[in-house]
Amino acid sequence: MMKQVVAAVALLILFGCKEETNFTLEGQIKGLKKGVVYLERFQDSTYNVIDSVVINGNENFTIKTQLEEPEVLFLRLDKNSKEDDLVSFFADEGITKVSSTLKNFYFDASIEGTKQQQLLEDYLKMMGKFNDENLDLIKSSIQNNNNSDSINKIDYQSKFDQLIRRKYLYTINFAVNNRGSEVAPYLAVYEIPDANIKLLDTIYNSLPEKIKTSKYGKELETVLKQRKNDSL
């Protein structure tokens, strides 16, 4: 009888000490035979490792951890070389799936998971179009570099300025229209922190209380306070 009691207590201790997790990352890196995958978060101006997995012959891996709230995490691939690759994604409770390739870890990355991630991808698709426009302007300005007409040069600068304003306005409108998501303050902090204070205020004041008290809501509040203090 005593042995049964001891065994039962041991099991309770074993399961009681088991680390709680609410987030699972399922990954696949095609072509990877050997390396280390790190799950990281950006905090205090540096990347901090949450967990890691050693890859040795199996291109599939799983990482589990406990999230306090939705946040952007980073998957870093160390390929036993001088080059590291980094992929970011918006994490939340549940399962997120990341698949990519060894050859083009960043560019081939496909992420399936949270509603925040889908919203962020929608935003980034539009930013890709803006970036294409910017490249076209650069190409056009280079082709006309030998043109001494100052009016043309001013016109190109004006087009660049207009494009930047459009990107900022799109980001602000996107954040306000999606104010119920943690993505809204995240974009304000990491995409347009140098925007006009009144515009950042517009985003912050549109946020519901739940988002204001989130990780990125608090960061946006800090950015606003710092910007306002610097303007005094």
FIPATOR-401491 format. One record per residue (C-alpha): residue number from 1; x, y, z. Coordinates in steps of 0.1 Angstrom, whole numbers, plus 2048, in hexadecimal, padded with zeros to 3 digits. Example, Ala and Ser with C-alpha at 12.3 -4.5 7.8 and 13.67 -1.06 7.14 Angstrom:
! FIPATOR-401491
PT|k|x|y|z
PT|1|87B|7D3|84E
PT|2|889|7F5|847
***
This chain:
! FIPATOR-401491
PT|k|x|y|z
PT|1|800|800|800
PT|2|81C|818|80A
PT|3|82D|812|7E8
PT|4|80D|81B|7D6
PT|5|80A|83B|7E9
PT|6|82F|844|7E2
PT|7|82A|83D|7BD
PT|8|80A|852|7BC
PT|9|81C|870|7CD
PT|10|839|86C|7B5
PT|11|821|86F|797
PT|12|811|88D|7A5
PT|13|832|89E|7AA
PT|14|83D|895|787
PT|15|81E|8A3|776
PT|16|81C|8C0|78D
PT|17|83E|8CB|784
PT|18|838|8C8|75F
PT|19|83C|8EA|74E
PT|20|81C|8F9|741
PT|21|81A|902|71D
PT|22|7FF|913|708
PT|23|812|919|6E7
PT|24|820|8FF|6CF
PT|25|836|906|6B1
PT|26|837|8EA|698
PT|27|852|8EF|67E
PT|28|861|8DF|65F
PT|29|881|8EB|64E
PT|30|885|8D7|62D
PT|31|8A9|8CD|626
PT|32|8B5|8D4|64A
PT|33|8CA|8B6|656
PT|34|8DD|8C6|673
PT|35|8DA|8E7|685
PT|36|8C8|8F9|6A2
PT|37|8A7|90B|6A2
PT|38|8A1|926|6BC
PT|39|880|935|6C7
PT|40|887|959|6D2
PT|41|876|978|6DD
PT|42|882|99C|6D9
PT|43|884|9AD|6FB
PT|44|89A|9C9|709
PT|45|8A9|9CF|6E7
PT|46|8B6|9AC|6E3
PT|47|8AB|989|6D8
PT|48|8A6|972|6F5
PT|49|8A4|94C|6F0
PT|50|884|93C|6FD
PT|51|88C|918|6F2
PT|52|8A0|906|6D8
PT|53|8A0|8E5|6C5
PT|54|8BE|8D2|6B8
PT|55|8B7|8C5|695
PT|56|8CA|8A5|68C
PT|57|8BC|892|66F
PT|58|897|89C|674
PT|59|88A|8BB|662
PT|60|86B|8BC|678
PT|61|86B|8CB|69B
PT|62|854|8D7|6B7
PT|63|859|8F2|6D1
PT|64|840|8F8|6ED
PT|65|840|916|705
PT|66|829|92B|71B
PT|67|81D|94C|70D
PT|68|810|967|724
PT|69|7FF|979|707
PT|70|801|97C|6E1
PT|71|823|988|6D5
PT|72|83B|987|6B8
PT|73|854|96B|6BB
PT|74|872|963|6A6
PT|75|87F|942|698
PT|76|8A4|942|692
PT|77|8B6|927|67F
PT|78|8DB|920|686
PT|79|8E8|90B|669
PT|80|90A|904|679
PT|81|918|920|663
PT|82|91F|945|667
PT|83|8FD|94E|65A
PT|84|8DD|94E|66F
PT|85|8BA|952|662
PT|86|89D|962|674
PT|87|877|95F|66E
PT|88|85D|972|683
PT|89|839|96A|68A
PT|90|81C|974|6A1
PT|91|817|95A|6BB
PT|92|7F9|953|6D1
PT|93|7EB|935|6E4
PT|94|7E6|916|6CF
PT|95|7FB|907|6B2
PT|96|80F|91A|699
PT|97|81F|908|67B
PT|98|83E|915|66A
PT|99|84D|904|64B
PT|100|86B|910|637
PT|101|88A|904|625
PT|102|8AE|902|62F
PT|103|8B9|915|60F
PT|104|8A1|932|614
PT|105|896|931|638
PT|106|889|955|639
PT|107|87A|958|616
PT|108|86A|936|615
PT|109|85A|938|637
PT|110|835|930|639
PT|111|822|936|659
PT|112|800|928|663
PT|113|7F2|932|684
PT|114|7E3|94F|697
PT|115|7CA|969|68B
PT|116|7E4|983|694
PT|117|7FC|973|67C
PT|118|7E3|973|660
PT|119|7DC|998|666
PT|120|801|9A0|667
PT|121|806|98D|646
PT|122|7E9|9A1|636
PT|123|7FB|9C1|640
PT|124|81D|9B5|634
PT|125|80F|9AC|612
PT|126|805|9D0|60D
PT|127|827|9DC|619
PT|128|836|9C5|5FF
PT|129|823|9D9|5E4
PT|130|82F|9FA|5F2
PT|131|853|9EC|5F2
PT|132|84F|9E2|5CD
PT|133|844|A05|5C6
PT|134|862|A12|5D8
PT|135|879|9FC|5C3
PT|136|869|A08|5A3
PT|137|86F|A2C|5AE
PT|138|893|A25|5B6
PT|139|898|A14|594
PT|140|888|A31|582
PT|141|89C|A4B|595
PT|142|8BD|A39|58D
PT|143|8B4|A37|568
PT|144|8AF|A5C|568
PT|145|8CD|A63|57D
PT|146|8DF|A75|561
PT|147|8C2|A8D|55C
PT|148|8CD|AAF|568
PT|149|8A9|ABC|56A
PT|150|8A5|AC6|58E
PT|151|87F|AC4|58B
PT|152|881|A9F|583
PT|153|897|A99|5A2
PT|154|87E|AAC|5B8
PT|155|862|A98|5A9
PT|156|872|A77|5B2
PT|157|878|A82|5D5
PT|158|854|A8D|5D7
PT|159|849|A6A|5CC
PT|160|85F|A59|5E6
PT|161|850|A70|601
PT|162|82D|A69|5F5
PT|163|833|A43|5F6
PT|164|840|A45|61A
PT|165|821|A59|624
PT|166|80A|A40|614
PT|167|81C|A23|626
PT|168|818|A36|647
PT|169|7F3|A3E|641
PT|170|7EC|A1A|637
PT|171|7FC|A0D|657
PT|172|7E9|A25|66C
PT|173|7C8|A1D|65C
PT|174|7D0|9F8|65E
PT|175|7D7|9FA|683
PT|176|7B8|A0E|68B
PT|177|7A2|9F7|676
PT|178|7B0|9D9|689
PT|179|7B2|9E9|6AB
PT|180|7A4|9CA|6BC
PT|181|7C4|9B7|6B4
PT|182|7E6|9B8|6C4
PT|183|7F3|9BE|6A0
PT|184|7E7|9E2|6A1
PT|185|7FF|9EF|6BD
PT|186|81B|9D8|6B0
PT|187|81A|9EA|68E
PT|188|81A|A0C|69E
PT|189|839|A03|6B3
PT|190|84D|9F0|69A
PT|191|843|9FE|678
PT|192|83C|A23|67E
PT|193|84A|A2E|6A0
PT|194|856|A4F|691
PT|195|833|A58|683
PT|196|823|A78|68E
PT|197|81A|A76|6B3
PT|198|7F5|A7F|6AB
PT|199|7F3|A62|694
PT|200|802|A4A|6AD
PT|201|7EA|A58|6C7
PT|202|7CD|A51|6AF
PT|203|7D7|A2C|6AE
PT|204|7DC|A2A|6D3
PT|205|7BC|A3B|6DC
PT|206|7A9|A24|6C5
PT|207|7B4|A05|6D7
PT|208|79D|9F2|6EE
PT|209|7A9|9EF|712
PT|210|7B3|9CA|70D
PT|211|7CB|9D4|6F1
PT|212|7D8|9F3|703
PT|213|7E3|9DD|720
PT|214|7F3|9C3|709
PT|215|819|9C0|704
PT|216|819|9D6|6E5
PT|217|7FE|9ED|6F2
PT|218|815|9F6|70F
PT|219|832|9FA|6F8
PT|220|81E|A12|6E3
PT|221|815|A26|702
PT|222|83A|A27|70B
PT|223|844|A33|6E8
PT|224|82A|A4F|6EA
PT|225|835|A5B|70C
PT|226|859|A5C|700
PT|227|851|A6E|6E0
PT|228|83C|A88|6F3
PT|229|858|A8D|70D
PT|230|871|A92|6F1
PT|231|85B|AAC|6E1
PT|232|85A|AC2|700
***
